[in-house]
């Protein structure tokens, strides 16, 4: 390989490494966001069930 080809290859390799690191970083951020979103939705469903249960108990107490 000529010296120019080696330096081009090294530059390409460095740029590729930078892109892979960025991709991994962005993937981690997205995975974290998705996990928080899923936890939030799960909590929201549980809270709605609890509110519905409390409203039902309140209606029973009013009717007695």
N, C-alpha and C positions, 0 to 999 in steps of 0.2 A: 504494500500500500504506500502511496506517496504521502508526504507530510501533510499536504493540503487535505487529502481524503481522511487522514487520521484526525486532524483538527476539526473537520466538518462532522465526522462521526462523534467525536467527543462533545462538540457543541450540541449536536442532536440528542445525545444521551443525557446531557445535563438538562436540556429543555424538557425532555420526556420525563425525567425524574421530578422536575418541578411540577409538571402537569399531573403526574400521578399523586404527588403529595397533596396538591390542591383538591384533587378529586376525593381522596380519602378524607380530607378535612371537611369538605362540603357534605360528603356522605354521612359523616358523624353528626354534623349539625342537623341534617334532615332527619336522621334516625332518632335523634334526641327530640326534635319537634314532634315527630309522629308519636313517639312514646308518651309525651306530655299530653298530646291531643287525645289519645286513646284513654289515658287515665282520667282526663277531664270529662270525657263523655261517659265513662263508667260511673264516675262520681255523680254526674248530673242525673243519670238514670236512677241511681240509688236514692238520691235526694227527692226526686219526683215520686218514687214509690213511698218513701217515708211521709211526704206531704199528703199524698192520697190516703194513706193509712190514718194519719192524724185527722184529716178532714172527715173521714168516715166515722172515727171515734167521736168527733165533735158533734156531728149530726145525730149520732145515737144518744149522746148526752143531752142534746137539746130536746129530743123527742120523748125522753123519759120524764 
